Each structure stands twice: as structure tokens, then as C-alpha cells.
Amino acid sequence: MTDQLAPPVPVPEEPDPGLRGPRRLPRALTPFRHSSYRRLGSALVLTSFGSGVWIVALVWEVIRIGGGAGALSAVTTAGAVGVVLPALLGGVVADRVPQKLILVVTTSVELLGMSLVAALSFTDLTRLWHLAAVAFVAGMAMAFYYPAYSAWLPALVPEEDLLAVNGFEGMVRPTIGQALGPAVAGGVVGASSSSAAIAVAAAAYLGGLLVLLLVPLTAVRRDLPVATDGGSGGGSGGALRAVRTTLADMREGFGYMVRTPWLLATLLFASIMVFVIMGPLEVLVPFLIKDELGGGPRDHAVVMACFGIGGAVGSLVTGSLPMPRRYLTWMNLMWGVGCMPFLVIGFATAVWQVAAAAFLIGALFSAPMVIWGTLLQRRVPPELLGRVASLDFFVSISLMPVSMAVAGPVAGLIGLEATFAIAALVPGAAAAVAILGARLPADELAHPLREEPVSP
């Protein structure tokens, strides 16, 4: 492999000598044999915590400056637009630039944005456009972060540890990012101010950046074309070549997706699933709790906590087990069947029933995500992994705003029960179509990913 920006380093590295011995680590902990991943995992914990604090602190900063629901919507929309616009470009960059550099830049950008807002808040100079601009830039950083992170992992750990890595990360995001971070933010805002909470988020990102800098720089796992025109060019000619190269890279990623039945079928199924479930989950559940079950914000928090805890449990269990032999079938079936508890939510008579259903949905939504991340990292060619990860990211986020926008009107037209029934039943049918239509059972047997035991 050639890399004009950094020399390759010998990764995945050998396990640390102090960790060798007759005792085997539990499967979920095997990636931590490698010091590179211990550092990257620590950075992930810190930035996930900071992100969770930032999300809640940002809400209360909007409120502190006198903003209402419309102002908060404007800020969150700016962040969503920032994520969507460069989502596909992020994959192109991840396949051309050493991924560590991308993560360092994106983490630094988010750190600078949080630090700026903290300074403005402490001096009482914050304006709504400041928050919207920072949210937009942070969203753009996320669009570059995700494909680079996904493409970097196989260069840091051996492929037999990837399932455990994805299981650990699937546990960190709901527990640290969606539970601990927001809880700490709420406590800091209550005890002090939104300014202090934003400063806590910035401090966590600073810690994550410092740890990330300790991870070794690895080479791009791709043969990059060498310029033959005597230089990179300048002016409009250089810009035109850059645009053509970017479009060619995007076409190559799209072409691989279209030519790969398991990838295309799963992404199409995932887009349908996201469209029918995210609106009911994010928009309708709070109103169901308030209007139908007589609950309040605390009950909603309990329900969402159960969703996050379920996701953490599902991720940790999946990461602790071997890759299923029928990994494509199990993955899609878990997603499809995992939406069935929406029926319980639609016909619930008590908040605890909604909480129990949310736990099951979280577990059965996150468990196949562990398989999916590992599948991409093991079956997608290294030189295409960033672009395929960005396609996956784009599919995951592009229909969320549409789903949230139509959930309310649809529920008003056909009722909450019918809307939740659609969310429960459509993904299962779509999963069956994907499995049978793309012949996934035959594909997974022809391309086994399960590690077979090695005879001594």
C-alpha cells in the first residue's frame, strides 16, 4: 500500500507482554489487549460523555437566552443539516487521508466550538445564531468522523476482535453518551448553569483529544494514484481535477453497493425501518405517555433510559459471543422482529409496559448493529470501507427528519394504535423480503465469518 502522508506502522500490534499467559480474557475484553485500542476506546468514552453533556447543555443554553421550542428547533435543524450535507464526502476523505488525522481534526473542531460557546455563555454574549452555527459545524465534523472511525478500526485490531470492539462501542454510546452524560449535564445545570455544563463538555472533549493523539498513525489501506502532471496543479484546473476525483470515488462506492446484494438489500431494508420507526419512537412516545397514560417528563426519561440500557445489554451480549454462522439472516431478522414491541407501546395501558417494550426494542436494535459494523469491516474491501460506511451513515440519518415530520400527521389521521402497528409490522415484512430477495442465506454460507476453533 502507498501512503504519501504517513509511513505505515506495524498494526494490528501484538498484545502487551503483561497480558500474555494461560488465562484468556473474556471475549468482550479481548480488544483491550492492544494498547492502541485501549487509547482509542478511552478517547471514545470521553468524547461520548462530552457529547451527551453537550446535547443537554445546549438545550438549556437556548432556554437561558430566552429561546423557546422554535429556537431550539432551529439549532437542532442546523446540526442535522450539517450532518447530512457532507455525509457522502466524508467517506471519500476517509479512504484517502489517514483516519487518525481526520479524527484529530474533527474532535478539535468540536472542542473549539464548545469552548467558544462556553466563553460566550460565561460572558453573557451568546446569541441564537452562534449556537446554530456551532451546531452546524459540529454536525459536519460528525459526518467526517463516523466513516473515518469505522475505516480505522480494522487497522488497529485483528479481525477476530472486531465483533468485541463493536459490542463495546454499542455499549458505550447508550450508557455514557445517552445516560451518564445527560444526567451529569442536568445536575450541573441545576447546581450551577448551562455555561458550566458546556465547559464540562469541552473538558471531556479535550481529554478525548489528548488520548487520541497517543494512538499510532496508520497508513491509508489503499493504493492512491500518483500524480503524473508534474504537480498537483493549481487554480481552476486543480479544483476541477479534485471535483472529478471526488465524484469518481463516490461513483466507485455507489457501484460497489449496487453490485453487492447483501449490502444493497440491507441498506434498503434499513432505510424502510428507519422511516417507519424513528418518528413514532422520538415524536409519538412522549405524547402517548402524556396524553394517554397520564405520565410526565420523568416517565419519558425512564422509557428512554430503558431503551438505552436495552441497547447496551444487546451490544455487550452480542460482542461477547462468536459471530453467528447465519449472520446476515440473524441480523436482519433481529431488526425486523425487534420492532414488534411497538405493538405493546401502541396498546399500552401503563408506563411500565412502554418501558419494558423500549428495553426490548433497544436490545434488538443494537445487537444486530454490532454484527453489521463487524460485517462491513470484514467483508468490504479496505480501500472502500470509508465510502461504504458513509453510505450506511447517510441512509441512517437521511430519512429520520422525514419520519419525524410525518409521524404526527399520520397519527392524527389513522390514530396512535395504527401508527405504532405500522412501526411494529412493516420492518418484519421488509426483513423477510430482503433475506429472500437477495438470497442472504446462501451468501452467508458462501462467505463464513465465524471463527472456527483451532486445534492445538
C-alpha positions in Angstrom: 0.0 0.0 0.0 1.2 3.5 -0.7 0.7 6.5 1.6 2.1 9.8 0.7 1.2 11.4 4.1 2.4 8.9 6.7 4.5 5.8 6.7 2.7 2.6 7.7 3.1 1.3 11.1 3.0 -2.4 12.0 -0.6 -2.8 13.2 -2.5 -4.6 14.4 0.1 -4.7 17.2 1.0 -7.7 19.3 -0.8 -8.0 22.6 1.1 -6.3 25.5 3.5 -8.8 27.1 1.9 -8.3 30.5 -1.4 -9.6 29.2 0.0 -12.8 27.8 -0.4 -16.0 29.7 -2.6 -19.1 30.1 -5.6 -17.2 31.2 -7.8 -16.0 28.3 -9.6 -12.7 28.6 -13.4 -12.7 28.2 -14.3 -12.2 24.5 -15.8 -8.8 25.2 -12.4 -7.6 26.6 -10.1 -9.1 24.0 -9.6 -5.8 22.0 -8.1 -4.2 25.2 -5.0 -6.5 24.8 -3.9 -3.9 22.3 -2.6 -0.6 23.7 -3.7 1.3 20.5 -7.3 0.3 21.0 -7.2 1.0 24.8 -6.3 4.5 23.9 -8.9 4.8 21.1 -11.6 3.2 23.4 -10.7 5.7 26.2 -11.0 8.6 23.7 -14.4 7.3 22.6 -15.6 7.1 26.2 -14.5 10.7 26.9 -16.0 12.2 23.7 -19.2 10.2 24.1 -19.6 11.6 27.6 -18.8 15.1 26.3 -21.4 14.7 23.5 -24.1 13.6 26.0 -23.3 16.6 28.2 -23.3 19.0 25.2 -26.7 17.9 23.9 -28.4 18.7 27.2 -26.4 21.8 27.9 -27.2 23.2 24.5 -30.9 22.9 25.2 -30.6 24.9 28.4 -28.3 27.5 26.8 -31.1 28.1 24.3 -33.5 28.5 27.2 -31.1 30.7 29.1 -31.0 33.3 26.3 -34.8 33.3 26.1 -35.3 30.9 23.3 -38.4 28.6 23.0 -39.3 25.5 21.1 -38.9 27.3 17.7 -35.4 28.5 18.6 -34.4 25.0 19.8 -35.8 23.5 16.6 -33.7 26.0 14.5 -30.5 25.0 16.4 -31.1 21.2 16.1 -32.1 21.6 12.4 -28.8 23.4 11.7 -27.0 20.5 13.3 -28.9 17.9 11.3 -28.3 19.8 8.0 -24.6 19.9 8.9 -24.5 16.2 9.2 -26.4 15.4 6.0 -24.7 17.7 3.6 -21.2 16.3 3.6 -22.1 12.7 4.7 -21.0 11.1 1.4 -17.9 13.3 1.0 -16.8 12.1 4.5 -16.3 8.6 3.1 -14.2 9.8 0.2 -11.9 11.6 2.6 -11.7 8.6 4.9 -10.4 6.4 2.1 -7.7 9.0 1.1 -6.4 10.5 4.3 -5.0 8.7 7.3 -8.0 8.3 9.6 -6.3 9.4 12.7 -5.8 12.8 11.2 -9.5 13.1 10.4 -10.5 12.2 13.9 -8.0 14.6 15.4 -9.3 17.4 13.2 -13.0 16.7 13.8 -12.5 16.3 17.5 -10.6 19.6 17.6 -13.3 21.4 15.7 -16.0 20.2 18.1 -13.7 21.1 21.1 -13.2 24.7 19.7 -17.0 25.1 19.1 -17.8 24.0 22.6 -15.1 26.2 24.1 -16.4 29.2 22.1 -19.9 28.7 23.3 -18.7 28.3 26.9 -16.8 31.6 26.7 -19.8 33.4 25.2 -22.1 31.9 27.8 -19.9 32.9 30.8 -19.7 36.4 29.4 -23.5 36.5 28.6 -22.8 37.2 24.9 -24.5 34.2 23.4 -26.9 34.7 20.5 -29.0 32.1 18.8 -27.1 32.3 15.6 -23.9 31.5 17.5 -25.5 28.2 18.7 -26.9 27.4 15.3 -23.5 28.0 13.6 -21.6 25.9 16.1 -24.3 23.1 15.8 -23.9 23.2 12.0 -20.1 22.9 12.1 -20.3 20.2 14.8 -22.7 18.3 12.5 -20.3 18.5 9.6 -17.5 17.2 11.8 -19.6 14.2 12.8 -20.2 13.4 9.1 -16.4 13.1 8.6 -15.8 11.4 12.0 -18.1 8.3 11.6 -16.7 6.8 8.3 -13.1 7.6 9.3 -13.6 5.9 12.7 -15.2 2.8 11.1 -12.5 2.6 8.4 -9.7 2.9 11.0 -10.7 0.1 13.4 -9.5 -2.8 11.2 -6.1 -1.2 11.1 -5.8 -1.3 14.9 -7.2 -4.7 15.9 -7.2 -8.1 14.2 -10.4 -9.1 12.5 -11.3 -11.7 15.2 -11.6 -8.9 17.7 -13.8 -6.6 15.6 -17.1 -8.1 16.9 -16.0 -7.4 20.5 -14.9 -3.9 19.6 -18.3 -3.1 18.0 -20.0 -4.7 21.1 -18.1 -2.4 23.4 -18.8 0.7 21.4 -22.5 -0.3 21.2 -22.5 -0.4 25.0 -20.6 2.9 25.5 -22.8 5.1 23.4 -26.1 4.5 25.2 -24.7 4.2 28.7 -22.1 7.0 28.5 -23.5 9.2 25.7 -27.2 8.8 26.3 -27.4 8.2 30.0 -24.4 9.3 32.1 -23.6 12.4 30.0 -27.1 13.9 30.0 -27.5 13.0 33.7 -24.3 14.9 34.6 -25.4 17.8 32.4 -28.7 18.1 34.2 -27.0 18.0 37.6 -24.5 20.7 36.6 -27.2 22.9 35.0 -29.3 22.6 38.2 -26.5 23.2 40.6 -24.7 25.9 38.6 -25.5 26.9 35.0 -25.6 25.9 31.4 -22.3 27.7 31.0 -20.7 25.3 33.5 -22.2 22.3 31.8 -20.8 23.4 28.4 -17.4 23.8 30.0 -17.7 20.2 31.3 -18.4 19.0 27.8 -15.4 20.9 26.4 -13.2 19.5 29.1 -14.3 15.9 28.2 -13.5 16.6 24.6 -10.1 18.0 25.5 -9.3 14.8 27.4 -10.5 12.7 24.5 -8.3 14.6 22.1 -5.2 14.3 24.2 -5.8 10.5 24.5 -6.5 10.2 20.7 -3.2 11.9 20.0 -1.4 8.9 21.6 -2.9 6.4 19.1 -0.4 5.5 16.4 -0.8 7.0 13.0 -1.6 4.3 10.4 -1.4 4.3 6.6 -4.3 4.5 4.3 -5.2 1.0 3.3 -5.5 1.9 -0.4 -3.2 2.3 -3.4 -3.6 6.0 -4.3 -2.9 7.2 -7.8 0.3 9.1 -8.2 0.1 12.5 -10.0 2.0 12.4 -13.4 1.5 16.0 -14.4 4.5 17.4 -12.5 2.4 18.5 -9.5 -1.0 18.8 -8.0 -1.9 21.7 -10.3 -3.4 25.0 -9.2 -6.3 27.3 -10.0 -9.4 26.2 -11.7 -7.6 23.2 -13.3 -6.6 21.8 -9.9 -10.0 22.4 -8.5 -11.7 20.7 -11.5 -9.4 17.6 -11.0 -10.3 17.5 -7.3 -14.0 17.5 -8.1 -13.6 14.8 -10.8 -11.6 12.6 -8.4 -14.2 13.1 -5.7 -17.1 12.2 -8.0 -15.2 9.2 -9.3 -14.6 8.0 -5.7 -18.3 8.4 -4.9 -19.3 6.5 -8.1 -17.0 3.7 -7.1 -18.6 3.5 -3.7 -22.1 3.5 -5.2 -21.1 1.0 -7.8 -19.8 -1.4 -5.1 -23.1 -1.0 -3.2 -25.3 -1.8 -6.2 -23.1 -4.8 -7.2 -23.2 -6.3 -3.7 -26.6 -7.9 -3.0 -26.2 -8.3 0.8 -25.1 -4.7 1.2 -27.8 -3.2 -1.1 -30.6 -5.3 0.4 -29.7 -4.5 4.0 -29.4 -0.7 3.3 -32.7 -0.6 1.5 -34.3 -2.6 4.4 -32.7 -0.3 6.9 -34.0 2.8 5.2 -37.5 1.4 5.4 -37.1 0.5 9.0 -35.7 3.9 10.0 -38.5 5.7 8.2 -41.3 3.8 9.9 -39.9 3.6 13.5 -38.0 6.8 14.2 -40.9 9.2 14.1 -43.1 7.0 16.4 -40.2 6.5 18.8 -39.0 10.1 19.0 -42.2 12.1 18.4 -45.2 9.9 19.4 -44.0 8.1 22.5 -43.8 11.4 24.6 -47.3 12.3 23.6 -48.6 8.8 24.3 -47.1 8.9 27.8 -48.5 12.4 28.5 -51.9 12.2 26.8 -52.9 8.5 27.0 -51.1 7.3 30.1 -51.1 10.4 32.3 -47.3 10.4 32.7 -44.8 13.3 32.6 -41.2 14.1 31.7 -39.8 11.8 34.4 -41.8 8.8 32.9 -40.5 9.7 29.4 -36.9 9.8 30.8 -37.4 6.3 32.3 -38.7 5.0 29.0 -35.7 6.4 27.1 -33.3 5.1 29.7 -34.8 1.6 29.3 -34.2 1.9 25.6 -30.6 2.9 26.2 -30.0 0.2 28.8 -31.5 -2.4 26.4 -29.2 -1.2 23.7 -26.2 -1.5 26.0 -27.2 -5.1 27.1 -27.8 -6.2 23.5 -24.5 -4.8 22.3 -22.5 -6.3 25.1 -24.0 -9.7 24.8 -23.5 -9.8 21.0 -19.9 -8.6 21.4 -19.3 -11.4 23.9 -20.5 -14.2 21.6 -19.0 -15.6 18.4 -20.2 -14.3 15.1 -23.4 -16.2 14.2 -23.0 -18.7 11.4 -26.1 -17.2 9.8 -25.0 -13.7 10.4 -27.0 -12.0 7.6 -30.2 -13.8 8.4 -30.0 -13.2 12.2 -29.0 -9.6 11.8 -32.0 -8.7 9.6 -34.4 -10.9 11.5 -33.4 -9.3 14.8 -34.1 -5.8 13.3 -37.4 -6.9 11.9 -38.6 -8.9 14.9 -37.2 -6.3 17.3 -39.8 -3.8 16.1 -42.7 -6.0 17.2 -42.8 -4.5 20.7 -44.1 -1.3 19.1 -47.4 -3.1 19.2 -47.2 -3.2 23.0 -46.4 0.5 23.1 -49.4 1.3 20.8 -51.9 -0.6 23.1 -50.1 0.1 26.4 -52.2 0.9 29.5 -49.4 1.7 31.8 -46.0 3.4 31.5 -44.1 0.3 32.7 -45.4 -1.6 29.7 -43.9 1.1 27.4 -40.6 1.0 29.3 -40.4 -2.8 29.0 -41.1 -2.6 25.3 -38.5 0.1 24.9 -35.9 -2.1 26.6 -36.6 -4.9 24.1 -36.5 -2.6 21.1 -33.2 -1.1 22.3 -31.7 -4.6 22.8 -32.9 -6.0 19.5 -31.9 -2.8 17.6 -28.4 -2.5 18.9 -27.4 -6.2 18.9 -27.6 -6.5 15.1 -25.7 -3.2 14.8 -22.7 -5.0 16.3 -22.9 -7.6 13.7 -23.4 -5.0 11.0 -20.4 -3.0 11.9 -18.2 -6.1 12.0 -19.6 -7.3 8.7 -18.7 -4.1 7.0 -15.2 -4.1 8.4 -14.6 -7.7 7.4 -16.3 -8.0 4.0 -15.9 -4.6 2.4 -12.5 -4.1 0.7 -10.3 -1.9 2.9 -10.0 0.7 0.1 -13.8 1.2 0.0 -14.6 0.9 3.7 -14.8 4.7 4.4 -17.2 5.3 1.5 -19.4 2.3 2.3 -19.5 3.5 6.0 -20.6 6.9 4.8 -23.3 5.4 2.7 -24.5 3.5 5.7 -24.4 6.7 7.8 -26.3 8.6 5.1 -29.0 6.0 5.0 -29.3 6.0 8.8 -29.8 9.8 9.1 -31.4 10.9 5.8 -34.9 9.7 6.5 -35.0 10.5 10.2 -36.2 14.1 9.7 -38.9 12.9 7.2 -40.1 10.2 9.6 -40.4 12.7 12.5 -42.2 15.2 10.2 -44.8 12.8 9.1 -45.4 10.8 12.3 -47.6 13.4 13.9 -49.9 13.9 10.8 -50.1 10.2 10.2 -51.1 9.5 13.8 -53.7 12.3 13.6 -55.1 10.7 10.5 -55.2 7.0 11.5 -54.6 7.0 15.2 -51.7 6.2 17.6 -52.5 2.4 17.7 -52.5 2.1 13.9 -49.3 4.1 13.6 -47.5 2.0 16.1 -48.8 -1.1 14.4 -47.2 0.0 11.2 -43.9 0.6 13.0 -44.2 -2.9 14.5 -45.1 -4.9 11.4 -43.6 -3.3 8.3 -39.9 -3.9 9.3 -40.5 -7.6 9.8 -42.1 -7.9 6.3 -39.3 -5.8 4.8 -36.7 -8.0 6.5 -38.2 -11.1 5.0 -38.2 -9.6 1.6 -34.5 -8.6 2.0 -33.4 -12.0 3.2 -35.2 -13.9 0.5 -34.9 -11.4 -2.4 -31.1 -11.1 -2.0 -30.6 -14.8 -1.2 -28.8 -13.9 2.0 -28.8 -17.5 3.5 -26.8 -18.7 0.5 -24.5 -15.7 0.7 -23.6 -16.1 4.4 -22.8 -19.8 3.9 -20.5 -19.0 1.0 -18.7 -16.3 3.0 -18.4 -17.6 6.6 -17.2 -15.1 9.2 -17.4 -17.3 12.3 -14.0 -18.1 13.8 -13.6 -21.8 14.0 -11.6 -23.2 16.9 -8.0 -24.0 16.1 -6.7 -27.4 17.2 -3.6 -27.2 19.5 
